[in-house]
């Protein structure tokens, strides 16, 4: 029965996108635990996955990306204006012969 549960856990982890090496390590660690005990590997893996899940949720929310998008747009506009001014000044210098 333990083997079936381990393969189910392994397949679930792989389906969720975990790499094979980490999925095997987590499965092996879960097999070695006694009742009520949590090995360090499982605890760190759970913490890492929670962090990644929070990052994914934040990215999906889009608020941070919207700020970055607005900032990039402002930067492009500012640089375009500087570019126009620079071309105008270069043309004026060329016309006067300096």
TARA-V44828 format. One record per residue. N is the residue number from 0. D_CENTER is the distance of its C-alpha to the mean C-alpha in whole Angstrom. Layout:
N,D_CENTER ; N,D_CENTER
This chain:
0,37 ; 1,34 ; 2,33 ; 3,33 ; 4,30 ; 5,29 ; 6,28 ; 7,27 ; 8,24 ; 9,23 ; 10,23 ; 11,21 ; 12,19 ; 13,19 ; 14,19 ; 15,16 ; 16,14 ; 17,14 ; 18,16 ; 19,20 ; 20,20 ; 21,18 ; 22,20 ; 23,23 ; 24,23 ; 25,22 ; 26,25 ; 27,27 ; 28,26 ; 29,27 ; 30,30 ; 31,31 ; 32,31 ; 33,34 ; 34,35 ; 35,33 ; 36,31 ; 37,27 ; 38,27 ; 39,24 ; 40,22 ; 41,22 ; 42,21 ; 43,18 ; 44,17 ; 45,17 ; 46,15 ; 47,12 ; 48,12 ; 49,13 ; 50,10 ; 51,7 ; 52,10 ; 53,10 ; 54,6 ; 55,7 ; 56,10 ; 57,10 ; 58,8 ; 59,11 ; 60,13 ; 61,13 ; 62,15 ; 63,13 ; 64,12 ; 65,16 ; 66,17 ; 67,15 ; 68,17 ; 69,20 ; 70,20 ; 71,20 ; 72,23 ; 73,25 ; 74,24 ; 75,25 ; 76,28 ; 77,29 ; 78,29 ; 79,31 ; 80,34 ; 81,34 ; 82,34 ; 83,37 ; 84,39 ; 85,39 ; 86,40 ; 87,43 ; 88,44 ; 89,44 ; 90,46 ; 91,48 ; 92,49 ; 93,49 ; 94,52 ; 95,54 ; 96,54 ; 97,52
